[in-house]
Amino acid sequence: MARIWEEVEADSGEVSRYRRHGNGRGFVAPGAQVHEAAFLDERSYVEKGAKVGARAFIGAGSWIESGATVGVGAFIGANVRVGVDARIGAGTRLGSHSRIGSDVTIAPGMRVPSDARIASGSVVRHPREHPTAA
């Protein structure tokens, strides 16, 4: 049976309930889908409606917001925030302290350096996927 942890939100005073993920020490909100083979490090959160694929690693202090999708085998470093409805491709590596805006798409296998800031609505893909000017 999963342990429940309660947190009181400062602004509203509302009590929200998270369960600890079975593989790691992170917290999963009701309605989030986290594969049993994913690993959530301490103090990481996966919000309602988010999806985390198999073999994904979510680093300490990271936050996966509502509706975001983290692909199979993705690596999310420490203290990373992935915005609402963002899509992180399979095998992608996000460096620590990065901020990914809402509705961002990051192609599979990309490497995002530490401290990166990716604006909302951006699409990040490999340079070879861009058409070349003739």
Salt bridges, closest charged atoms under 4 A:
GLU6 OE2 - ARG17 NH1 2.48
ASP41 OD1 - ARG25 NH2 2.92
GLU42 OE1 - ARG43 NH1 3.18
GLU65 OE2 - ARG81 NE 2.58
ASP103 OD1 - ARG87 NH2 3.26
